[in-house]
Amino acid sequence: MRLKIILACTFLGGCSVAPVYEAPAVAAPDQPTAIKGAKKAANQAKLVGTVEISAVRKAYPLGPGPYVLCIKGTNSLPGARTYAVFFKNNDYVSVRSSVIIDDCEGQAFGSLGSGPFPEDAEGPQPK
């Protein structure tokens, strides 16, 4: 009898299926969202004068967000500063001074405009 119970448990245990976790898909931000986030980041970094922007690309896996673009400009300190701007889908995540793994130095830059940039006329969005 004991053998039958052990065999039944072994057989039934082998048939169980654990649920498979599928991570939600993450996409790069669209161009208007990337530009809006870059302008927000430039204002947070207090960049003035000409601000430049790179293309959006995948970020280092352990970064603040899965996608990154770089901005370059000047602030109250002498010399140009480079910042990494992070996104997850169409959501702006954060900005920080760029580090080696962000590879901002190797990017091609185009003009974003002249900072500081005007805030949205709509005001802050509720979360």
C-alpha positions, 0 to 999 in steps of 0.5 A, a space after each residue: 500500500 505504501 508503495 502505491 502511495 509513493 508511486 502515485 505521489 511521484 507520478 502526480 508530482 511529475 505532472 505539475 507545471 510551474 507557472 512561467 514568468 514572462 517579463 513585460 516587453 520594454 521598448 525604446 521611447 518614441 522620438 517626441 518623448 525622447 526629446 521631451 525627456 532630454 529637455 527635462 534632463 537639460 533643465 535639471 542639469 541646469 544646462 544653458 546655451 546650445 545643448 546637443 543630443 545623441 540617438 536613443 540606444 540600449 543602456 547597460 543592463 544594470 543602469 537606471 533604465 533600459 534605454 539611454 540617450 546622451 546630452 551635452 552642454 554647459 552649465 555654471 562650471 567651465 567646460 562642456 558636461 555630458 549627461 546620460 538620460 534614461 527611459 523605460 518605454 515612454 517614461 523618463 526615468 532619470 538623468 546623471 553625469 555620464 560614466 564610462 559604461 554609458 559610452 556618451 563620449 563615442 556618440 554622434 550628437 545633433 542639436 537639441 536647441 538652446 537651454 534652459 528650455 520652457 516647461 510644459 504649458 500643461 504643468 506637471 502630470 499626475 502619476 
